Amino acid sequence: MRGFGRLLAGALLTGALLTGCSGRGGFNPSVSCVYVARDGAVSSALVKEYAGDDVDEKDLRQFLEAAVIRFNQLNGAEALAVNKGGGQKLPAALQSVKAEDGTMKAVFDFATARDLIAFGGTDENEDTSNTLTALEVKKVPDAAEAGWLTAAAFVKEDKSAVSAEEIAESEKGMVVSVEGGATLVCSGEILYMTEGVEKKDAHTASVPDGGKAFIVFK
């Protein structure tokens, strides 16, 4: 997402400030990031610091909800609403909003990774914290069949090389394919990554902008 400052500026003009979160699976980020679950579900977090203590959370929520509604209307939400029993999800949803201790956070859930990327590309929902253009999740066996495990050089946390055969042994693992830069949070422990990706902690990795990167988590 690009230009979150524009969204924040709009909120400030209404006397509102961006706020807190907890998303899928207890996702509670401290920085702007993208969350990926084992089932392929994706969320994004916008996190910004602010000065002062004049926060109108109600106004902020209304501001963000309006942006989500406009996005959904442009991406088939009305058709999904007619078919409520079909188990389909809205393209985007505001999961949580909160502001405290000088930090503003908002978490959004998305039906697909494509929706996440499209939402971030709109003029009023941009965020310079990530530049994702593609994101896909596969089980390790499916990723191997798709050629992901041999598409680039994988390494362990200590930067030592790991073979495609060793990765394939993690049959219950998941592989994330990413194009563009982002801080990526995985629901399981990160095991391997392609060269250039920096592991921040057990579940978090920083993906550099440019080219394609892969992350394996369990």
NUKEKOL-854525 format. One record per atom (N, C-alpha, C): residue in one letter; residue number from 1; x negated, y, z; atom name. Coordinates in steps of 0.2 Angstrom, whole numbers, plus 5000, padded with zeros to 4 digits. Last residue first. Layout:
BEGIN
res, n, X, Y, Z, atom
A, NUM, X, Y, Z, CA
...
***
This chain:
BEGIN
res, n, X, Y, Z, atom
K, 218, 4970, 4885, 5046, N
K, 218, 4974, 4879, 5048, CA
K, 218, 4980, 4880, 5052, C
F, 217, 4965, 4893, 5031, N
F, 217, 4966, 4893, 5038, CA
F, 217, 4970, 4887, 5039, C
V, 216, 4954, 4900, 5019, N
V, 216, 4957, 4894, 5021, CA
V, 216, 4958, 4894, 5029, C
I, 215, 4955, 4913, 5007, N
I, 215, 4954, 4911, 5014, CA
I, 215, 4957, 4905, 5015, C
F, 214, 4947, 4921, 4992, N
F, 214, 4951, 4915, 4995, CA
F, 214, 4950, 4914, 5003, C
A, 213, 4948, 4935, 4981, N
A, 213, 4946, 4931, 4987, CA
A, 213, 4950, 4926, 4989, C
K, 212, 4944, 4944, 4966, N
K, 212, 4949, 4939, 4969, CA
K, 212, 4945, 4936, 4975, C
G, 211, 4941, 4961, 4963, N
G, 211, 4940, 4954, 4962, CA
G, 211, 4945, 4950, 4966, C
G, 210, 4943, 4974, 4975, N
G, 210, 4940, 4972, 4969, CA
G, 210, 4939, 4964, 4969, C
D, 209, 4940, 4977, 4993, N
D, 209, 4943, 4978, 4987, CA
D, 209, 4939, 4976, 4980, C
P, 208, 4937, 4963, 5004, N
P, 208, 4935, 4969, 5001, CA
P, 208, 4939, 4970, 4994, C
V, 207, 4946, 4959, 5018, N
V, 207, 4945, 4957, 5011, CA
V, 207, 4943, 4963, 5008, C
S, 206, 4943, 4953, 5034, N
S, 206, 4943, 4959, 5030, CA
S, 206, 4941, 4957, 5023, C
A, 205, 4953, 4943, 5045, N
A, 205, 4948, 4944, 5040, CA
A, 205, 4949, 4950, 5036, C
T, 204, 4959, 4934, 5059, N
T, 204, 4959, 4940, 5055, CA
T, 204, 4952, 4941, 5051, C
H, 203, 4959, 4924, 5068, N
H, 203, 4964, 4924, 5064, CA
H, 203, 4964, 4930, 5059, C
A, 202, 4947, 4925, 5076, N
A, 202, 4949, 4918, 5074, CA
A, 202, 4955, 4919, 5068, C
D, 201, 4940, 4940, 5068, N
D, 201, 4941, 4936, 5074, CA
D, 201, 4944, 4929, 5071, C
K, 200, 4934, 4944, 5056, N
K, 200, 4934, 4948, 5061, CA
K, 200, 4935, 4945, 5068, C
K, 199, 4925, 4939, 5042, N
K, 199, 4929, 4936, 5047, CA
K, 199, 4929, 4941, 5053, C
E, 198, 4924, 4946, 5026, N
E, 198, 4922, 4946, 5033, CA
E, 198, 4927, 4944, 5038, C
V, 197, 4921, 4941, 5010, N
V, 197, 4926, 4941, 5015, CA
V, 197, 4923, 4941, 5022, C
G, 196, 4909, 4937, 5003, N
G, 196, 4911, 4944, 5003, CA
G, 196, 4917, 4946, 5008, C
E, 195, 4913, 4921, 4998, N
E, 195, 4908, 4926, 5000, CA
E, 195, 4911, 4933, 4999, C
T, 194, 4929, 4915, 5005, N
T, 194, 4924, 4916, 5000, CA
T, 194, 4919, 4921, 5002, C
M, 193, 4930, 4905, 5020, N
M, 193, 4932, 4910, 5016, CA
M, 193, 4927, 4911, 5010, C
Y, 192, 4937, 4894, 5033, N
Y, 192, 4933, 4895, 5027, CA
Y, 192, 4935, 4901, 5023, C
L, 191, 4946, 4895, 5044, N
L, 191, 4941, 4890, 5044, CA
L, 191, 4935, 4892, 5039, C
I, 190, 4956, 4904, 5055, N
I, 190, 4953, 4904, 5049, CA
I, 190, 4947, 4899, 5049, C
E, 189, 4970, 4897, 5063, N
E, 189, 4963, 4899, 5063, CA
E, 189, 4960, 4899, 5057, C
G, 188, 4986, 4904, 5057, N
G, 188, 4982, 4899, 5060, CA
G, 188, 4975, 4901, 5060, C
S, 187, 4992, 4916, 5052, N
S, 187, 4995, 4913, 5058, CA
S, 187, 4991, 4907, 5061, C
C, 186, 4980, 4929, 5048, N
C, 186, 4983, 4922, 5047, CA
C, 186, 4986, 4919, 5053, C
V, 185, 4979, 4945, 5042, N
V, 185, 4980, 4941, 5048, CA
V, 185, 4983, 4935, 5046, C
L, 184, 4968, 4955, 5033, N
L, 184, 4973, 4950, 5032, CA
L, 184, 4973, 4946, 5039, C
T, 183, 4966, 4970, 5027, N
T, 183, 4965, 4967, 5033, CA
T, 183, 4970, 4961, 5033, C
A, 182, 4961, 4971, 5009, N
A, 182, 4966, 4972, 5015, CA
A, 182, 4963, 4969, 5021, C
G, 181, 4960, 4974, 4991, N
G, 181, 4957, 4974, 4998, CA
G, 181, 4963, 4974, 5003, C
G, 180, 4963, 4962, 4978, N
G, 180, 4964, 4969, 4981, CA
G, 180, 4961, 4968, 4988, C
E, 179, 4971, 4947, 4979, N
E, 179, 4967, 4951, 4974, CA
E, 179, 4969, 4958, 4977, C
V, 178, 4970, 4931, 4986, N
V, 178, 4971, 4938, 4987, CA
V, 178, 4967, 4942, 4981, C
S, 177, 4976, 4916, 4992, N
S, 177, 4973, 4919, 4986, CA
S, 177, 4975, 4926, 4986, C
V, 176, 4974, 4905, 5005, N
V, 176, 4977, 4912, 5003, CA
V, 176, 4973, 4914, 4997, C
V, 175, 4978, 4889, 5010, N
V, 175, 4974, 4893, 5006, CA
V, 175, 4977, 4899, 5004, C
M, 174, 4979, 4878, 5024, N
M, 174, 4983, 4883, 5019, CA
M, 174, 4977, 4887, 5016, C
G, 173, 4978, 4861, 5030, N
G, 173, 4976, 4868, 5029, CA
G, 173, 4980, 4872, 5024, C
K, 172, 4980, 4848, 5030, N
K, 172, 4985, 4851, 5032, CA
K, 172, 4984, 4859, 5032, C
E, 171, 4968, 4843, 5024, N
E, 171, 4974, 4842, 5020, CA
E, 171, 4980, 4846, 5023, C
S, 170, 4953, 4846, 5024, N
S, 170, 4958, 4849, 5028, CA
S, 170, 4965, 4849, 5025, C
E, 169, 4946, 4841, 5014, N
E, 169, 4947, 4836, 5019, CA
E, 169, 4952, 4839, 5024, C
A, 168, 4943, 4851, 5005, N
A, 168, 4949, 4847, 5004, CA
A, 168, 4951, 4842, 5009, C
I, 167, 4931, 4856, 5011, N
I, 167, 4938, 4860, 5012, CA
I, 167, 4944, 4855, 5010, C
E, 166, 4923, 4846, 5006, N
E, 166, 4924, 4847, 5013, CA
E, 166, 4930, 4851, 5015, C
E, 165, 4924, 4848, 4992, N
E, 165, 4926, 4842, 4995, CA
E, 165, 4927, 4842, 5002, C
A, 164, 4919, 4861, 4991, N
A, 164, 4926, 4860, 4989, CA
A, 164, 4928, 4853, 4992, C
S, 163, 4907, 4864, 5004, N
S, 163, 4909, 4862, 4997, CA
S, 163, 4916, 4861, 4997, C
V, 162, 4900, 4879, 5011, N
V, 162, 4904, 4873, 5012, CA
V, 162, 4907, 4871, 5005, C
A, 161, 4885, 4888, 5017, N
A, 161, 4890, 4885, 5012, CA
A, 161, 4894, 4879, 5014, C
S, 160, 4886, 4899, 5031, N
S, 160, 4883, 4893, 5028, CA
S, 160, 4888, 4891, 5022, C
K, 159, 4891, 4909, 5038, N
K, 159, 4889, 4911, 5031, CA
K, 159, 4886, 4905, 5028, C
D, 158, 4898, 4906, 5049, N
D, 158, 4891, 4907, 5050, CA
D, 158, 4887, 4909, 5043, C
E, 157, 4910, 4902, 5045, N
E, 157, 4910, 4909, 5048, CA
E, 157, 4902, 4911, 5049, C
K, 156, 4907, 4896, 5028, N
K, 156, 4909, 4895, 5035, CA
K, 156, 4908, 4902, 5038, C
V, 155, 4911, 4899, 5011, N
V, 155, 4907, 4899, 5016, CA
V, 155, 4910, 4898, 5023, C
F, 154, 4913, 4896, 4993, N
F, 154, 4916, 4896, 5000, CA
F, 154, 4910, 4896, 5005, C
A, 153, 4912, 4903, 4978, N
A, 153, 4908, 4900, 4983, CA
A, 153, 4911, 4901, 4990, C
A, 152, 4927, 4899, 4967, N
A, 152, 4922, 4904, 4970, CA
A, 152, 4918, 4900, 4975, C
A, 151, 4934, 4889, 4962, N
A, 151, 4934, 4895, 4958, CA
A, 151, 4929, 4900, 4961, C
T, 150, 4936, 4878, 4968, N
T, 150, 4930, 4878, 4964, CA
T, 150, 4930, 4884, 4960, C
L, 149, 4948, 4879, 4974, N
L, 149, 4943, 4877, 4979, CA
L, 149, 4936, 4877, 4975, C
W, 148, 4958, 4881, 4964, N
W, 148, 4956, 4887, 4969, CA
W, 148, 4949, 4885, 4972, C
G, 147, 4963, 4872, 4956, N
G, 147, 4957, 4874, 4955, CA
G, 147, 4954, 4880, 4959, C
A, 146, 4975, 4867, 4959, N
A, 146, 4975, 4873, 4955, CA
A, 146, 4969, 4875, 4953, C
E, 145, 4971, 4856, 4967, N
E, 145, 4974, 4855, 4961, CA
E, 145, 4974, 4861, 4956, C
A, 144, 4968, 4864, 4978, N
A, 144, 4963, 4860, 4975, CA
A, 144, 4965, 4858, 4968, C
A, 143, 4981, 4869, 4982, N
A, 143, 4975, 4874, 4980, CA
A, 143, 4970, 4870, 4976, C
D, 142, 4987, 4857, 4985, N
D, 142, 4989, 4860, 4980, CA
D, 142, 4984, 4866, 4977, C
P, 141, 4979, 4854, 4997, N
P, 141, 4979, 4849, 4991, CA
P, 141, 4982, 4853, 4985, C
V, 140, 4982, 4866, 5005, N
V, 140, 4975, 4864, 5003, CA
V, 140, 4975, 4859, 4997, C
K, 139, 4996, 4875, 5000, N
K, 139, 4993, 4870, 5004, CA
K, 139, 4986, 4868, 5001, C
K, 138, 4995, 4893, 4996, N
K, 138, 4996, 4886, 4994, CA
K, 138, 4993, 4881, 4999, C
V, 137, 5000, 4909, 4993, N
V, 137, 4998, 4904, 4998, CA
V, 137, 5000, 4897, 4995, C
E, 136, 4995, 4925, 4986, N
E, 136, 4998, 4918, 4985, CA
E, 136, 4996, 4914, 4990, C
L, 135, 4995, 4941, 4980, N
L, 135, 4994, 4937, 4986, CA
L, 135, 4998, 4931, 4985, C
A, 134, 4989, 4956, 4972, N
A, 134, 4992, 4949, 4971, CA
A, 134, 4990, 4945, 4978, C
T, 133, 4985, 4968, 4975, N
T, 133, 4989, 4968, 4969, CA
T, 133, 4992, 4961, 4968, C
L, 132, 4982, 4979, 4989, N
L, 132, 4984, 4972, 4986, CA
L, 132, 4987, 4973, 4980, C
T, 131, 4975, 4988, 4997, N
T, 131, 4976, 4989, 4989, CA
T, 131, 4978, 4983, 4986, C
N, 130, 4978, 4995, 5013, N
N, 130, 4977, 4990, 5008, CA
N, 130, 4978, 4992, 5001, C
S, 129, 4978, 5008, 5018, N
S, 129, 4975, 5003, 5022, CA
S, 129, 4974, 4996, 5018, C
T, 128, 4985, 5018, 5013, N
T, 128, 4979, 5017, 5010, CA
T, 128, 4975, 5011, 5014, C
D, 127, 5002, 5016, 5008, N
D, 127, 4997, 5015, 5014, CA
D, 127, 4990, 5014, 5011, C
E, 126, 5018, 5021, 5004, N
E, 126, 5011, 5020, 5002, CA
E, 126, 5007, 5020, 5008, C
N, 125, 5032, 5024, 5002, N
N, 125, 5030, 5019, 5007, CA
N, 125, 5023, 5017, 5006, C
E, 124, 5035, 5033, 4992, N
E, 124, 5037, 5035, 4999, CA
E, 124, 5034, 5030, 5004, C
D, 123, 5032, 5027, 4980, N
D, 123, 5029, 5033, 4981, CA
D, 123, 5030, 5035, 4989, C
T, 122, 5028, 5009, 4980, N
T, 122, 5033, 5015, 4979, CA
T, 122, 5030, 5021, 4982, C
G, 121, 5019, 4999, 4984, N
G, 121, 5018, 5003, 4978, CA
G, 121, 5022, 5009, 4977, C
G, 120, 5024, 4992, 4994, N
G, 120, 5019, 4996, 4995, CA
G, 120, 5017, 5001, 4990, C
F, 119, 5034, 4985, 4987, N
F, 119, 5036, 4990, 4992, CA
F, 119, 5030, 4995, 4994, C
A, 118, 5026, 4976, 4980, N
A, 118, 5030, 4981, 4976, CA
A, 118, 5032, 4987, 4981, C
I, 117, 5020, 4969, 4990, N
I, 117, 5016, 4973, 4985, CA
I, 117, 5020, 4978, 4982, C
L, 116, 5032, 4963, 4995, N
L, 116, 5027, 4966, 4999, CA
L, 116, 5023, 4971, 4995, C
D, 115, 5037, 4956, 4984, N
D, 115, 5041, 4961, 4987, CA
D, 115, 5036, 4966, 4991, C
R, 114, 5027, 4946, 4982, N
R, 114, 5028, 4951, 4977, CA
R, 114, 5032, 4957, 4980, C
A, 113, 5028, 4938, 4994, N
A, 113, 5022, 4943, 4993, CA
A, 113, 5023, 4948, 4988, C
T, 112, 5046, 4939, 4999, N
T, 112, 5040, 4936, 4995, CA
T, 112, 5034, 4941, 4995, C
A, 111, 5053, 4946, 5008, N
A, 111, 5056, 4939, 5006, CA
A, 111, 5050, 4936, 5002, C
F, 110, 5045, 4953, 5023, N
F, 110, 5047, 4953, 5015, CA
F, 110, 5049, 4946, 5013, C
D, 109, 5045, 4965, 5036, N
D, 109, 5045, 4958, 5034, CA
D, 109, 5048, 4958, 5027, C
F, 108, 5036, 4977, 5044, N
F, 108, 5040, 4976, 5039, CA
F, 108, 5040, 4968, 5037, C
V, 107, 5033, 4987, 5058, N
V, 107, 5032, 4981, 5055, CA
V, 107, 5037, 4979, 5050, C
A, 106, 5024, 5001, 5064, N
A, 106, 5030, 4999, 5061, CA
A, 106, 5028, 4992, 5058, C
K, 105, 5017, 5012, 5077, N
K, 105, 5017, 5006, 5073, CA
K, 105, 5024, 5004, 5070, C
M, 104, 5007, 5024, 5084, N
M, 104, 5013, 5023, 5081, CA
M, 104, 5012, 5016, 5076, C
T, 103, 5000, 5029, 5099, N
T, 103, 4999, 5024, 5093, CA
T, 103, 5006, 5023, 5091, C
G, 102, 5000, 5035, 5112, N
G, 102, 4997, 5038, 5106, CA
G, 102, 4996, 5034, 5100, C
D, 101, 5008, 5027, 5120, N
D, 101, 5001, 5028, 5121, CA
D, 101, 4997, 5030, 5115, C
E, 100, 5020, 5022, 5107, N
E, 100, 5018, 5023, 5114, CA
E, 100, 5010, 5023, 5115, C
A, 99, 5033, 5018, 5097, N
A, 99, 5028, 5022, 5098, CA
A, 99, 5026, 5023, 5105, C
K, 98, 5040, 5007, 5085, N
K, 98, 5039, 5009, 5092, CA
K, 98, 5033, 5014, 5092, C
V, 97, 5050, 4995, 5076, N
V, 97, 5047, 5002, 5076, CA
V, 97, 5046, 5004, 5084, C
S, 96, 5052, 4980, 5066, N
S, 96, 5052, 4984, 5072, CA
S, 96, 5048, 4990, 5072, C
Q, 95, 5056, 4976, 5053, N
Q, 95, 5056, 4971, 5059, CA
Q, 95, 5056, 4975, 5065, C
L, 94, 5065, 4981, 5040, N
L, 94, 5061, 4984, 5045, CA
L, 94, 5062, 4980, 5051, C
A, 93, 5063, 4971, 5025, N
A, 93, 5067, 4972, 5031, CA
A, 93, 5062, 4976, 5036, C
A, 92, 5065, 4967, 5008, N
A, 92, 5062, 4970, 5013, CA
A, 92, 5066, 4971, 5019, C
P, 91, 5074, 4958, 5000, N
P, 91, 5067, 4959, 4998, CA
P, 91, 5063, 4962, 5004, C
L, 90, 5083, 4947, 5011, N
L, 90, 5083, 4954, 5008, CA
L, 90, 5075, 4955, 5006, C
K, 89, 5084, 4929, 5007, N
K, 89, 5082, 4935, 5012, CA
K, 89, 5082, 4942, 5008, C
Q, 88, 5096, 4916, 5006, N
Q, 88, 5091, 4921, 5003, CA
Q, 88, 5090, 4927, 5008, C
G, 87, 5106, 4907, 5010, N
G, 87, 5099, 4907, 5014, CA
G, 87, 5094, 4911, 5011, C
G, 86, 5118, 4908, 5005, N
G, 86, 5113, 4905, 5001, CA
G, 86, 5107, 4904, 5004, C
G, 85, 5128, 4915, 5012, N
G, 85, 5127, 4908, 5014, CA
G, 85, 5122, 4905, 5010, C
K, 84, 5128, 4928, 5005, N
K, 84, 5125, 4927, 5012, CA
K, 84, 5124, 4920, 5014, C
N, 83, 5130, 4934, 4992, N
N, 83, 5128, 4926, 4993, CA
N, 83, 5125, 4925, 5000, C
V, 82, 5130, 4947, 4993, N
V, 82, 5136, 4943, 4991, CA
V, 82, 5136, 4936, 4992, C
A, 81, 5117, 4951, 4995, N
A, 81, 5122, 4952, 5001, CA
A, 81, 5129, 4948, 4999, C
L, 80, 5111, 4948, 4983, N
L, 80, 5109, 4944, 4989, CA
L, 80, 5115, 4944, 4994, C
A, 79, 5116, 4959, 4976, N
A, 79, 5117, 4952, 4974, CA
A, 79, 5116, 4947, 4979, C
E, 78, 5110, 4970, 4983, N
E, 78, 5117, 4969, 4983, CA
E, 78, 5119, 4962, 4981, C
A, 77, 5096, 4968, 4981, N
A, 77, 5099, 4967, 4988, CA
A, 77, 5106, 4966, 4988, C
G, 76, 5088, 4970, 4969, N
G, 76, 5093, 4965, 4970, CA
G, 76, 5097, 4964, 4976, C
N, 75, 5080, 4982, 4971, N
N, 75, 5077, 4975, 4970, CA
N, 75, 5082, 4969, 4971, C
L, 74, 5086, 4993, 4974, N
L, 74, 5082, 4993, 4967, CA
L, 74, 5080, 4986, 4966, C
Q, 73, 5090, 4991, 4986, N
Q, 73, 5095, 4992, 4981, CA
Q, 73, 5092, 4992, 4974, C
N, 72, 5078, 4990, 4993, N
N, 72, 5082, 4984, 4992, CA
N, 72, 5087, 4985, 4987, C
F, 71, 5074, 5003, 4993, N
F, 71, 5070, 4998, 4990, CA
F, 71, 5074, 4992, 4988, C
R, 70, 5084, 5009, 5001, N
R, 70, 5083, 5011, 4994, CA
R, 70, 5079, 5006, 4990, C
I, 69, 5081, 5002, 5013, N
I, 69, 5088, 5002, 5009, CA
I, 69, 5087, 5004, 5002, C
V, 68, 5069, 5007, 5016, N
V, 68, 5070, 5000, 5015, CA
V, 68, 5076, 4999, 5011, C
A, 67, 5072, 5021, 5019, N
A, 67, 5067, 5019, 5013, CA
A, 67, 5068, 5012, 5011, C
A, 66, 5080, 5020, 5029, N
A, 66, 5083, 5022, 5023, CA
A, 66, 5078, 5021, 5017, C
E, 65, 5072, 5015, 5039, N
E, 65, 5077, 5011, 5037, CA
E, 65, 5080, 5013, 5030, C
L, 64, 5064, 5026, 5041, N
L, 64, 5061, 5020, 5038, CA
L, 64, 5066, 5015, 5035, C
F, 63, 5073, 5035, 5047, N
F, 63, 5069, 5037, 5041, CA
F, 63, 5067, 5031, 5037, C
Q, 62, 5078, 5028, 5058, N
Q, 62, 5083, 5030, 5052, CA
Q, 62, 5079, 5031, 5046, C
R, 61, 5066, 5028, 5065, N
R, 61, 5069, 5021, 5063, CA
R, 61, 5074, 5023, 5057, C
L, 60, 5065, 5042, 5068, N
L, 60, 5060, 5038, 5064, CA
L, 60, 5063, 5031, 5061, C
D, 59, 5076, 5044, 5076, N
D, 59, 5075, 5048, 5069, CA
D, 59, 5070, 5044, 5065, C
K, 58, 5073, 5036, 5087, N
K, 58, 5079, 5035, 5083, CA
K, 58, 5078, 5038, 5076, C
E, 57, 5061, 5041, 5092, N
E, 57, 5061, 5035, 5089, CA
E, 57, 5067, 5033, 5085, C
D, 56, 5053, 5055, 5093, N
D, 56, 5060, 5053, 5092, CA
D, 56, 5061, 5047, 5088, C
V, 55, 5041, 5061, 5103, N
V, 55, 5043, 5056, 5098, CA
V, 55, 5050, 5055, 5098, C
D, 54, 5030, 5071, 5108, N
D, 54, 5036, 5072, 5106, CA
D, 54, 5038, 5067, 5101, C
D, 53, 5017, 5070, 5113, N
D, 53, 5021, 5065, 5115, CA
D, 53, 5028, 5067, 5113, C
G, 52, 5000, 5072, 5104, N
G, 52, 5006, 5074, 5107, CA
G, 52, 5011, 5069, 5109, C
A, 51, 4995, 5063, 5089, N
A, 51, 4994, 5068, 5095, CA
A, 51, 5000, 5071, 5098, C
Y, 50, 4993, 5046, 5084, N
Y, 50, 4996, 5053, 5084, CA
Y, 50, 4994, 5057, 5090, C
E, 49, 4987, 5033, 5074, N
E, 49, 4987, 5036, 5080, CA
E, 49, 4990, 5043, 5079, C
K, 48, 4996, 5019, 5065, N
K, 48, 4993, 5026, 5065, CA
K, 48, 4993, 5029, 5072, C
V, 47, 5000, 5006, 5056, N
V, 47, 4998, 5008, 5063, CA
V, 47, 4994, 5014, 5062, C
L, 46, 5010, 4994, 5048, N
L, 46, 5007, 5001, 5048, CA
L, 46, 5006, 5004, 5055, C
A, 45, 5010, 4978, 5043, N
A, 45, 5010, 4983, 5048, CA
A, 45, 5007, 4989, 5047, C
S, 44, 5020, 4966, 5034, N
S, 44, 5015, 4971, 5034, CA
S, 44, 5016, 4975, 5040, C
S, 43, 5022, 4948, 5031, N
S, 43, 5024, 4954, 5034, CA
S, 43, 5018, 4959, 5033, C
V, 42, 5027, 4933, 5023, N
V, 42, 5023, 4938, 5024, CA
V, 42, 5026, 4944, 5027, C
A, 41, 5027, 4915, 5022, N
A, 41, 5031, 4921, 5024, CA
A, 41, 5026, 4927, 5025, C
G, 40, 5021, 4903, 5021, N
G, 40, 5020, 4908, 5015, CA
G, 40, 5024, 4914, 5017, C
D, 39, 5020, 4895, 5031, N
D, 39, 5026, 4894, 5026, CA
D, 39, 5026, 4899, 5021, C
R, 38, 5010, 4901, 5039, N
R, 38, 5009, 4894, 5035, CA
R, 38, 5014, 4893, 5030, C
A, 37, 5010, 4919, 5035, N
A, 37, 5011, 4913, 5039, CA
A, 37, 5010, 4906, 5035, C
V, 36, 5001, 4933, 5036, N
V, 36, 5002, 4928, 5031, CA
V, 36, 5004, 4922, 5036, C
Y, 35, 5001, 4951, 5036, N
Y, 35, 5001, 4945, 5040, CA
Y, 35, 5004, 4939, 5035, C
V, 34, 4991, 4965, 5034, N
V, 34, 4995, 4960, 5031, CA
V, 34, 4995, 4954, 5034, C
C, 33, 4989, 4980, 5043, N
C, 33, 4986, 4974, 5041, CA
C, 33, 4992, 4970, 5037, C
S, 32, 4983, 4993, 5054, N
S, 32, 4987, 4991, 5048, CA
S, 32, 4984, 4985, 5045, C
V, 31, 4980, 4986, 5071, N
V, 31, 4978, 4990, 5065, CA
V, 31, 4982, 4988, 5059, C
S, 30, 4985, 4978, 5080, N
S, 30, 4983, 4984, 5083, CA
S, 30, 4980, 4989, 5077, C
P, 29, 5000, 4968, 5079, N
P, 29, 4994, 4971, 5076, CA
P, 29, 4992, 4977, 5080, C
N, 28, 5007, 4955, 5083, N
N, 28, 5007, 4961, 5086, CA
N, 28, 5001, 4965, 5085, C
F, 27, 5017, 4941, 5079, N
F, 27, 5013, 4946, 5076, CA
F, 27, 5013, 4953, 5079, C
G, 26, 5025, 4931, 5083, N
G, 26, 5022, 4935, 5089, CA
G, 26, 5017, 4940, 5086, C
G, 25, 5031, 4926, 5072, N
G, 25, 5026, 4922, 5075, CA
G, 25, 5022, 4926, 5081, C
R, 24, 5034, 4942, 5064, N
R, 24, 5034, 4934, 5064, CA
R, 24, 5029, 4931, 5068, C
G, 23, 5030, 4955, 5075, N
G, 23, 5033, 4952, 5069, CA
G, 23, 5034, 4945, 5070, C
S, 22, 5031, 4969, 5084, N
S, 22, 5030, 4962, 5085, CA
S, 22, 5033, 4959, 5079, C
C, 21, 5027, 4987, 5086, N
C, 21, 5029, 4981, 5083, CA
C, 21, 5028, 4974, 5086, C
G, 20, 5028, 5006, 5086, N
G, 20, 5026, 4999, 5088, CA
G, 20, 5029, 4993, 5084, C
T, 19, 5030, 5020, 5074, N
T, 19, 5029, 5017, 5081, CA
T, 19, 5028, 5009, 5080, C
L, 18, 5029, 5038, 5068, N
L, 18, 5029, 5030, 5067, CA
L, 18, 5027, 5026, 5074, C
L, 17, 5040, 5051, 5073, N
L, 17, 5033, 5048, 5073, CA
L, 17, 5034, 5040, 5072, C
A, 16, 5050, 5065, 5069, N
A, 16, 5049, 5058, 5071, CA
A, 16, 5042, 5056, 5070, C
G, 15, 5053, 5078, 5064, N
G, 15, 5052, 5077, 5071, CA
G, 15, 5051, 5070, 5074, C
T, 14, 5054, 5078, 5051, N
T, 14, 5060, 5077, 5054, CA
T, 14, 5060, 5077, 5062, C
L, 13, 5041, 5079, 5048, N
L, 13, 5045, 5085, 5046, CA
L, 13, 5052, 5084, 5049, C
L, 12, 5036, 5066, 5051, N
L, 12, 5034, 5072, 5056, CA
L, 12, 5039, 5078, 5054, C
A, 11, 5041, 5059, 5040, N
A, 11, 5043, 5058, 5047, CA
A, 11, 5042, 5064, 5052, C
G, 10, 5033, 5064, 5030, N
G, 10, 5040, 5065, 5030, CA
G, 10, 5043, 5064, 5037, C
A, 9, 5020, 5060, 5035, N
A, 9, 5022, 5067, 5034, CA
A, 9, 5029, 5069, 5034, C
L, 8, 5022, 5046, 5033, N
L, 8, 5021, 5049, 5040, CA
L, 8, 5022, 5056, 5040, C
L, 7, 5022, 5046, 5019, N
L, 7, 5028, 5043, 5023, CA
L, 7, 5027, 5046, 5030, C
R, 6, 5009, 5051, 5016, N
R, 6, 5015, 5054, 5013, CA
R, 6, 5021, 5052, 5017, C
G, 5, 5001, 5041, 5022, N
G, 5, 5001, 5048, 5025, CA
G, 5, 5007, 5052, 5022, C
F, 4, 5001, 5030, 5014, N
F, 4, 5005, 5030, 5020, CA
F, 4, 5006, 5037, 5023, C
G, 3, 4994, 5028, 5001, N
G, 3, 4997, 5034, 5003, CA
G, 3, 5002, 5034, 5009, C
R, 2, 4998, 5011, 4996, N
R, 2, 4994, 5017, 4996, CA
R, 2, 4998, 5023, 4999, C
M, 1, 4996, 4994, 5000, N
M, 1, 5000, 5000, 5000, CA
M, 1, 4996, 5006, 5000, C
***
